[in-house]
Amino acid sequence: AFSEINSSSLEMSAGSDQVLNAMFSLSELSIKLSSAAEKMKEGTHKVSTNIASVLELSQTANAAIEEISFGSNEILSAMINMQDNVQNLGDSTGSLSEEVDSFKTD
């Protein structure tokens, strides 16, 4: 009976050692997992920050394109007005020339 108790005690001791080793392994794994989670959190923050920067750059580029478009329309409108004014000047010059010619005496 004592040998069985001794044998059982040895088995329990070995089992306890295995449980202790498993708990130690779990503790190490938990520390590694926590560290990896922190790195992922930092990486996610960097990605989020970069996405915000890209969004800001996109909005700035879009605003610049809108300004260029508006400016181009203004230039086009000014060119059309200038063309109309040149045409009117040509017409007025022709009329003035006719008026001046009517005062000439031969």
N, CA, C and O atoms as a GROMACS GRO file, in nm:
protein
  424
    1ALA      N    1   0.081  -0.118   0.000
    1ALA     CA    2   0.000   0.000   0.000
    1ALA      C    3   0.086   0.125   0.000
    1ALA      O    4   0.054   0.224  -0.067
    2PHE      N    5   0.199   0.121   0.077
    2PHE     CA    6   0.286   0.238   0.078
    2PHE      C    7   0.350   0.262  -0.058
    2PHE      O    8   0.373   0.376  -0.098
    3SER      N    9   0.380   0.156  -0.129
    3SER     CA   10   0.442   0.171  -0.261
    3SER      C   11   0.342   0.231  -0.360
    3SER      O   12   0.380   0.306  -0.450
    4GLU      N   13   0.215   0.196  -0.342
    4GLU     CA   14   0.113   0.254  -0.430
    4GLU      C   15   0.095   0.403  -0.398
    4GLU      O   16   0.080   0.486  -0.488
    5ILE      N   17   0.097   0.435  -0.269
    5ILE     CA   18   0.085   0.576  -0.229
    5ILE      C   19   0.206   0.653  -0.282
    5ILE      O   20   0.193   0.765  -0.332
    6ASN      N   21   0.324   0.592  -0.270
    6ASN     CA   22   0.447   0.655  -0.319
    6ASN      C   23   0.439   0.674  -0.470
    6ASN      O   24   0.475   0.779  -0.523
    7SER      N   25   0.393   0.572  -0.540
    7SER     CA   26   0.379   0.577  -0.685
    7SER      C   27   0.278   0.684  -0.726
    7SER      O   28   0.302   0.760  -0.820
    8SER      N   29   0.167   0.690  -0.654
    8SER     CA   30   0.065   0.791  -0.681
    8SER      C   31   0.120   0.931  -0.654
    8SER      O   32   0.093   1.025  -0.729
    9SER      N   33   0.195   0.944  -0.547
    9SER     CA   34   0.255   1.074  -0.513
    9SER      C   35   0.353   1.116  -0.623
    9SER      O   36   0.357   1.234  -0.660
   10LEU      N   37   0.430   1.023  -0.673
   10LEU     CA   38   0.524   1.054  -0.781
   10LEU      C   39   0.450   1.096  -0.908
   10LEU      O   40   0.491   1.189  -0.978
   11GLU      N   41   0.341   1.026  -0.937
   11GLU     CA   42   0.261   1.059  -1.054
   11GLU      C   43   0.197   1.198  -1.038
   11GLU      O   44   0.193   1.278  -1.131
   12MET      N   45   0.148   1.224  -0.915
   12MET     CA   46   0.088   1.355  -0.890
   12MET      C   47   0.193   1.465  -0.900
   12MET      O   48   0.166   1.573  -0.951
   13SER      N   49   0.312   1.436  -0.852
   13SER     CA   50   0.420   1.533  -0.859
   13SER      C   51   0.458   1.560  -1.004
   13SER      O   52   0.479   1.674  -1.044
   14ALA      N   53   0.466   1.452  -1.084
   14ALA     CA   54   0.497   1.466  -1.226
   14ALA      C   55   0.385   1.544  -1.296
   14ALA      O   56   0.411   1.630  -1.380
   15GLY      N   57   0.262   1.512  -1.261
   15GLY     CA   58   0.147   1.583  -1.319
   15GLY      C   59   0.149   1.730  -1.281
   15GLY      O   60   0.120   1.816  -1.364
   16SER      N   61   0.183   1.758  -1.156
   16SER     CA   62   0.192   1.897  -1.110
   16SER      C   63   0.301   1.971  -1.186
   16SER      O   64   0.285   2.088  -1.222
   17ASP      N   65   0.413   1.903  -1.210
   17ASP     CA   66   0.522   1.964  -1.287
   17ASP      C   67   0.475   1.995  -1.430
   17ASP      O   68   0.506   2.100  -1.486
   18GLN      N   69   0.400   1.902  -1.486
   18GLN     CA   70   0.348   1.924  -1.622
   18GLN      C   71   0.250   2.043  -1.624
   18GLN      O   72   0.254   2.126  -1.715
   19VAL      N   73   0.162   2.050  -1.523
   19VAL     CA   74   0.068   2.162  -1.514
   19VAL      C   75   0.144   2.292  -1.496
   19VAL      O   76   0.111   2.393  -1.559
   20LEU      N   77   0.246   2.292  -1.411
   20LEU     CA   78   0.326   2.410  -1.388
   20LEU      C   79   0.397   2.454  -1.515
   20LEU      O   80   0.399   2.573  -1.548
   21ASN      N   81   0.455   2.358  -1.588
   21ASN     CA   82   0.521   2.390  -1.716
   21ASN      C   83   0.420   2.444  -1.818
   21ASN      O   84   0.450   2.538  -1.891
   22ALA      N   85   0.302   2.384  -1.821
   22ALA     CA   86   0.198   2.431  -1.913
   22ALA      C   87   0.155   2.574  -1.877
   22ALA      O   88   0.137   2.657  -1.965
   23MET      N   89   0.140   2.601  -1.747
   23MET     CA   90   0.101   2.735  -1.704
   23MET      C   91   0.212   2.836  -1.738
   23MET      O   92   0.183   2.948  -1.778
   24PHE      N   93   0.337   2.796  -1.721
   24PHE     CA   94   0.449   2.883  -1.756
   24PHE      C   95   0.447   2.911  -1.907
   24PHE      O   96   0.467   3.025  -1.949
   25SER      N   97   0.424   2.807  -1.987
   25SER     CA   98   0.416   2.824  -2.133
   25SER      C   99   0.300   2.916  -2.170
   25SER      O  100   0.313   3.002  -2.257
   26LEU      N  101   0.186   2.898  -2.104
   26LEU     CA  102   0.072   2.984  -2.129
   26LEU      C  103   0.103   3.128  -2.091
   26LEU      O  104   0.063   3.222  -2.160
   27SER      N  105   0.174   3.145  -1.981
   27SER     CA  106   0.211   3.280  -1.938
   27SER      C  107   0.303   3.346  -2.041
   27SER      O  108   0.283   3.463  -2.075
   28GLU      N  109   0.403   3.272  -2.090
   28GLU     CA  110   0.492   3.326  -2.193
   28GLU      C  111   0.414   3.359  -2.320
   28GLU      O  112   0.436   3.463  -2.382
   29LEU      N  113   0.325   3.269  -2.359
   29LEU     CA  114   0.244   3.291  -2.479
   29LEU      C  115   0.154   3.413  -2.461
   29LEU      O  116   0.135   3.490  -2.555
   30SER      N  117   0.100   3.430  -2.343
   30SER     CA  118   0.015   3.545  -2.314
   30SER      C  119   0.094   3.675  -2.326
   30SER      O  120   0.044   3.774  -2.380
   31ILE      N  121   0.218   3.675  -2.277
   31ILE     CA  122   0.304   3.793  -2.287
   31ILE      C  123   0.334   3.824  -2.434
   31ILE      O  124   0.327   3.939  -2.477
   32LYS      N  125   0.367   3.720  -2.510
   32LYS     CA  126   0.396   3.739  -2.653
   32LYS      C  127   0.272   3.789  -2.727
   32LYS      O  128   0.282   3.877  -2.813
   33LEU      N  129   0.158   3.733  -2.694
   33LEU     CA  130   0.033   3.772  -2.757
   33LEU      C  131   0.000   3.918  -2.724
   33LEU      O  132  -0.045   3.994  -2.810
   34SER      N  133   0.022   3.956  -2.600
   34SER     CA  134  -0.002   4.094  -2.558
   34SER      C  135   0.089   4.190  -2.634
   34SER      O  136   0.046   4.296  -2.677
   35SER      N  137   0.215   4.151  -2.649
   35SER     CA  138   0.311   4.233  -2.724
   35SER      C  139   0.270   4.244  -2.870
   35SER      O  140   0.275   4.352  -2.929
   36ALA      N  141   0.229   4.132  -2.928
   36ALA     CA  142   0.184   4.133  -3.069
   36ALA      C  143   0.060   4.219  -3.085
   36ALA      O  144   0.047   4.291  -3.184
   37ALA      N  145  -0.032   4.213  -2.990
   37ALA     CA  146  -0.153   4.294  -2.996
   37ALA      C  147  -0.118   4.442  -2.989
   37ALA      O  148  -0.179   4.524  -3.058
   38GLU      N  149  -0.022   4.478  -2.906
   38GLU     CA  150   0.021   4.617  -2.895
   38GLU      C  151   0.084   4.664  -3.026
   38GLU      O  152   0.058   4.776  -3.071
   39LYS      N  153   0.165   4.578  -3.089
   39LYS     CA  154   0.225   4.613  -3.218
   39LYS      C  155   0.116   4.630  -3.324
   39LYS      O  156   0.124   4.721  -3.407
   40MET      N  157   0.016   4.543  -3.321
   40MET     CA  158  -0.095   4.555  -3.416
   40MET      C  159  -0.170   4.686  -3.394
   40MET      O  160  -0.210   4.753  -3.489
   41LYS      N  161  -0.188   4.722  -3.267
   41LYS     CA  162  -0.257   4.847  -3.234
   41LYS      C  163  -0.178   4.965  -3.289
   41LYS      O  164  -0.236   5.057  -3.347
   42GLU      N  165  -0.045   4.963  -3.271
   42GLU     CA  166   0.039   5.070  -3.323
   42GLU      C  167   0.033   5.074  -3.475
   42GLU      O  168   0.024   5.182  -3.535
   43GLY      N  169   0.038   4.956  -3.538
   43GLY     CA  170   0.031   4.950  -3.684
   43GLY      C  171  -0.103   5.001  -3.735
   43GLY      O  172  -0.108   5.071  -3.836
   44THR      N  173  -0.210   4.966  -3.667
   44THR     CA  174  -0.343   5.013  -3.705
   44THR      C  175  -0.352   5.164  -3.693
   44THR      O  176  -0.412   5.231  -3.777
   45HIS      N  177  -0.292   5.218  -3.588
   45HIS     CA  178  -0.292   5.363  -3.569
   45HIS      C  179  -0.215   5.432  -3.682
   45HIS      O  180  -0.260   5.534  -3.735
   46LYS      N  181  -0.100   5.375  -3.720
   46LYS     CA  182  -0.021   5.432  -3.829
   46LYS      C  183  -0.100   5.428  -3.960
   46LYS      O  184  -0.103   5.525  -4.035
   47VAL      N  185  -0.164   5.315  -3.987
   47VAL     CA  186  -0.244   5.302  -4.109
   47VAL      C  187  -0.357   5.404  -4.108
   47VAL      O  188  -0.382   5.470  -4.209
   48SER      N  189  -0.423   5.417  -3.995
   48SER     CA  190  -0.533   5.513  -3.983
   48SER      C  191  -0.484   5.656  -4.006
   48SER      O  192  -0.549   5.734  -4.074
   49THR      N  193  -0.370   5.688  -3.949
   49THR     CA  194  -0.311   5.822  -3.967
   49THR      C  195  -0.276   5.845  -4.113
   49THR      O  196  -0.301   5.953  -4.167
   50ASN      N  197  -0.218   5.744  -4.178
   50ASN     CA  198  -0.182   5.758  -4.319
   50ASN      C  199  -0.305   5.771  -4.407
   50ASN      O  200  -0.304   5.846  -4.505
   51ILE      N  201  -0.411   5.699  -4.375
   51ILE     CA  202  -0.536   5.711  -4.451
   51ILE      C  203  -0.590   5.853  -4.437
   51ILE      O  204  -0.638   5.911  -4.534
   52ALA      N  205  -0.584   5.907  -4.317
   52ALA     CA  206  -0.630   6.045  -4.296
   52ALA      C  207  -0.546   6.143  -4.377
   52ALA      O  208  -0.599   6.239  -4.433
   53SER      N  209  -0.415   6.119  -4.385
   53SER     CA  210  -0.327   6.206  -4.464
   53SER      C  211  -0.360   6.196  -4.612
   53SER      O  212  -0.364   6.297  -4.682
   54VAL      N  213  -0.385   6.075  -4.660
   54VAL     CA  214  -0.421   6.056  -4.800
   54VAL      C  215  -0.554   6.126  -4.830
   54VAL      O  216  -0.569   6.189  -4.934
   55LEU      N  217  -0.649   6.115  -4.738
   55LEU     CA  218  -0.778   6.182  -4.756
   55LEU      C  219  -0.758   6.333  -4.764
   55LEU      O  220  -0.817   6.399  -4.850
   56GLU      N  221  -0.676   6.387  -4.675
   56GLU     CA  222  -0.650   6.532  -4.675
   56GLU      C  223  -0.584   6.575  -4.806
   56GLU      O  224  -0.620   6.677  -4.863
   57LEU      N  225  -0.486   6.497  -4.852
   57LEU     CA  226  -0.420   6.529  -4.979
   57LEU      C  227  -0.518   6.521  -5.096
   57LEU      O  228  -0.515   6.605  -5.186
   58SER      N  229  -0.604   6.422  -5.093
   58SER     CA  230  -0.705   6.408  -5.198
   58SER      C  231  -0.800   6.527  -5.200
   58SER      O  232  -0.834   6.579  -5.306
   59GLN      N  233  -0.841   6.570  -5.082
   59GLN     CA  234  -0.930   6.686  -5.074
   59GLN      C  235  -0.860   6.812  -5.123
   59GLN      O  236  -0.921   6.896  -5.190
   60THR      N  237  -0.733   6.827  -5.089
   60THR     CA  238  -0.656   6.943  -5.134
   60THR      C  239  -0.641   6.941  -5.286
   60THR      O  240  -0.658   7.043  -5.352
   61ALA      N  241  -0.609   6.822  -5.340
   61ALA     CA  242  -0.595   6.810  -5.486
   61ALA      C  243  -0.728   6.838  -5.555
   61ALA      O  244  -0.732   6.904  -5.658
   62ASN      N  245  -0.836   6.787  -5.498
   62ASN     CA  246  -0.968   6.810  -5.556
   62ASN      C  247  -1.003   6.959  -5.556
   62ASN      O  248  -1.056   7.011  -5.654
   63ALA      N  249  -0.972   7.027  -5.446
   63ALA     CA  250  -0.998   7.172  -5.437
   63ALA      C  251  -0.914   7.246  -5.541
   63ALA      O  252  -0.964   7.340  -5.604
   64ALA      N  253  -0.789   7.205  -5.560
   64ALA     CA  254  -0.703   7.270  -5.659
   64ALA      C  255  -0.757   7.248  -5.800
   64ALA      O  256  -0.756   7.340  -5.882
   65ILE      N  257  -0.804   7.128  -5.827
   65ILE     CA  258  -0.862   7.098  -5.959
   65ILE      C  259  -0.987   7.183  -5.983
   65ILE      O  260  -1.008   7.234  -6.093
   66GLU      N  261  -1.069   7.198  -5.880
   66GLU     CA  262  -1.188   7.283  -5.892
   66GLU      C  263  -1.150   7.428  -5.919
   66GLU      O  264  -1.214   7.495  -6.000
   67GLU      N  265  -1.045   7.476  -5.852
   67GLU     CA  266  -0.999   7.613  -5.876
   67GLU      C  267  -0.946   7.629  -6.018
   67GLU      O  268  -0.973   7.730  -6.083
   68ILE      N  269  -0.873   7.530  -6.066
   68ILE     CA  270  -0.822   7.534  -6.204
   68ILE      C  271  -0.938   7.535  -6.302
   68ILE      O  272  -0.937   7.610  -6.400
   69SER      N  273  -1.037   7.453  -6.277
   69SER     CA  274  -1.154   7.448  -6.364
   69SER      C  275  -1.226   7.582  -6.365
   69SER      O  276  -1.263   7.632  -6.471
   70PHE      N  277  -1.246   7.640  -6.247
   70PHE     CA  278  -1.311   7.771  -6.238
   70PHE      C  279  -1.230   7.877  -6.312
   70PHE      O  280  -1.284   7.958  -6.386
   71GLY      N  281  -1.098   7.875  -6.290
   71GLY     CA  282  -1.009   7.971  -6.356
   71GLY      C  283  -1.012   7.954  -6.508
   71GLY      O  284  -1.011   8.053  -6.582
   72SER      N  285  -1.016   7.830  -6.554
   72SER     CA  286  -1.023   7.803  -6.698
   72SER      C  287  -1.152   7.858  -6.757
   72SER      O  288  -1.152   7.914  -6.866
   73ASN      N  289  -1.262   7.841  -6.685
   73ASN     CA  290  -1.390   7.895  -6.731
   73ASN      C  291  -1.386   8.047  -6.737
   73ASN      O  292  -1.439   8.108  -6.830
   74GLU      N  293  -1.323   8.109  -6.637
   74GLU     CA  294  -1.310   8.254  -6.636
   74GLU      C  295  -1.226   8.302  -6.755
   74GLU      O  296  -1.259   8.401  -6.820
   75ILE      N  297  -1.118   8.231  -6.782
   75ILE     CA  298  -1.031   8.267  -6.896
   75ILE      C  299  -1.109   8.252  -7.027
   75ILE      O  300  -1.102   8.339  -7.114
   76LEU      N  301  -1.183   8.144  -7.040
   76LEU     CA  302  -1.263   8.121  -7.160
   76LEU      C  303  -1.366   8.232  -7.178
   76LEU      O  304  -1.384   8.284  -7.288
   77SER      N  305  -1.433   8.270  -7.070
   77SER     CA  306  -1.531   8.377  -7.075
   77SER      C  307  -1.466   8.509  -7.116
   77SER      O  308  -1.521   8.584  -7.197
   78ALA      N  309  -1.349   8.538  -7.061
   78ALA     CA  310  -1.277   8.660  -7.095
   78ALA      C  311  -1.235   8.659  -7.242
   78ALA      O  312  -1.240   8.763  -7.309
   79MET      N  313  -1.193   8.545  -7.292
   79MET     CA  314  -1.153   8.534  -7.433
   79MET      C  315  -1.273   8.556  -7.525
   79MET      O  316  -1.261   8.622  -7.628
   80ILE      N  317  -1.387   8.501  -7.487
   80ILE     CA  318  -1.509   8.521  -7.567
   80ILE      C  319  -1.546   8.669  -7.567
   80ILE      O  320  -1.580   8.725  -7.672
   81ASN      N  321  -1.541   8.733  -7.448
   81ASN     CA  322  -1.570   8.877  -7.440
   81ASN      C  323  -1.472   8.958  -7.524
   81ASN      O  324  -1.512   9.052  -7.592
   82MET      N  325  -1.345   8.921  -7.521
   82MET     CA  326  -1.245   8.991  -7.599
   82MET      C  327  -1.273   8.975  -7.748
   82MET      O  328  -1.261   9.070  -7.825
   83GLN      N  329  -1.310   8.855  -7.788
   83GLN     CA  330  -1.341   8.830  -7.928
   83GLN      C  331  -1.460   8.915  -7.971
   83GLN      O  332  -1.460   8.974  -8.079
   84ASP      N  333  -1.563   8.921  -7.886
   84ASP     CA  334  -1.679   9.006  -7.916
   84ASP      C  335  -1.638   9.152  -7.927
   84ASP      O  336  -1.682   9.223  -8.017
   85ASN      N  337  -1.554   9.198  -7.834
   85ASN     CA  338  -1.507   9.337  -7.837
   85ASN      C  339  -1.425   9.367  -7.961
   85ASN      O  340  -1.437   9.475  -8.019
   86VAL      N  341  -1.342   9.272  -8.003
   86VAL     CA  342  -1.263   9.290  -8.126
   86VAL      C  343  -1.357   9.299  -8.245
   86VAL      O  344  -1.337   9.383  -8.333
   87GLN      N  345  -1.458   9.214  -8.249
   87GLN     CA  346  -1.555   9.218  -8.358
   87GLN      C  347  -1.628   9.353  -8.360
   87GLN      O  348  -1.644   9.415  -8.465
   88ASN      N  349  -1.671   9.399  -8.241
   88ASN     CA  350  -1.739   9.529  -8.232
   88ASN      C  351  -1.645   9.642  -8.274
   88ASN      O  352  -1.688   9.737  -8.340
   89LEU      N  353  -1.518   9.633  -8.235
   89LEU     CA  354  -1.421   9.735  -8.274
   89LEU      C  355  -1.405   9.737  -8.425
   89LEU      O  356  -1.396   9.843  -8.486
   90GLY      N  357  -1.400   9.618  -8.484
   90GLY     CA  358  -1.390   9.611  -8.631
   90GLY      C  359  -1.510   9.674  -8.698
   90GLY      O  360  -1.497   9.748  -8.795
   91ASP      N  361  -1.629   9.642  -8.646
   91ASP     CA  362  -1.751   9.701  -8.703
   91ASP      C  363  -1.751   9.853  -8.686
   91ASP      O  364  -1.785   9.925  -8.780
   92SER      N  365  -1.713   9.901  -8.569
   92SER     CA  366  -1.709  10.045  -8.543
   92SER      C  367  -1.606  10.114  -8.631
   92SER      O  368  -1.629  10.225  -8.680
   93THR      N  369  -1.494  10.050  -8.651
   93THR     CA  370  -1.389  10.106  -8.735
   93THR      C  371  -1.439  10.118  -8.879
   93THR      O  372  -1.414  10.218  -8.946
   94GLY      N  373  -1.510  10.015  -8.924
   94GLY     CA  374  -1.566  10.020  -9.060
   94GLY      C  375  -1.667  10.132  -9.073
   94GLY      O  376  -1.666  10.206  -9.172
   95SER      N  377  -1.754  10.146  -8.974
   95SER     CA  378  -1.853  10.254  -8.977
   95SER      C  379  -1.786  10.390  -8.974
   95SER      O  380  -1.826  10.481  -9.046
   96LEU      N  381  -1.685  10.404  -8.889
   96LEU     CA  382  -1.614  10.531  -8.879
   96LEU      C  383  -1.545  10.564  -9.010
   96LEU      O  384  -1.542  10.680  -9.053
   97SER      N  385  -1.489  10.463  -9.072
   97SER     CA  386  -1.421  10.484  -9.200
   97SER      C  387  -1.520  10.533  -9.305
   97SER      O  388  -1.489  10.623  -9.382
   98GLU      N  389  -1.639  10.474  -9.307
   98GLU     CA  390  -1.742  10.517  -9.402
   98GLU      C  391  -1.783  10.662  -9.373
   98GLU      O  392  -1.800  10.741  -9.466
   99GLU      N  393  -1.798  10.697  -9.246
   99GLU     CA  394  -1.835  10.832  -9.208
   99GLU      C  395  -1.727  10.931  -9.250
   99GLU      O  396  -1.758  11.038  -9.303
  100VAL      N  397  -1.603  10.896  -9.228
  100VAL     CA  398  -1.493  10.986  -9.265
  100VAL      C  399  -1.489  11.002  -9.416
  100VAL      O  400  -1.467  11.112  -9.467
  101ASP      N  401  -1.511  10.892  -9.489
  101ASP     CA  402  -1.508  10.898  -9.636
  101ASP      C  403  -1.620  10.987  -9.689
  101ASP      O  404  -1.606  11.048  -9.795
  102SER      N  405  -1.733  10.995  -9.616
  102SER     CA  406  -1.842  11.079  -9.663
  102SER      C  407  -1.811  11.227  -9.654
  102SER      O  408  -1.874  11.308  -9.722
  103PHE      N  409  -1.712  11.265  -9.571
  103PHE     CA  410  -1.675  11.405  -9.560
  103PHE      C  411  -1.565  11.444  -9.659
  103PHE      O  412  -1.533  11.562  -9.672
  104LYS      N  413  -1.510  11.350  -9.726
  104LYS     CA  414  -1.401  11.382  -9.819
  104LYS      C  415  -1.458  11.452  -9.942
  104LYS      O  416  -1.565  11.418  -9.992
  105THR      N  417  -1.384  11.546  -9.987
  105THR     CA  418  -1.424  11.615 -10.110
  105THR      C  419  -1.320  11.590 -10.216
  105THR      O  420  -1.199  11.598 -10.191
  106ASP      N  421  -1.367  11.561 -10.331
  106ASP     CA  422  -1.272  11.534 -10.440
  106ASP      C  423  -1.251  11.654 -10.526
  106ASP      O  424  -1.175  11.648 -10.622
   0.00000   0.00000   0.00000
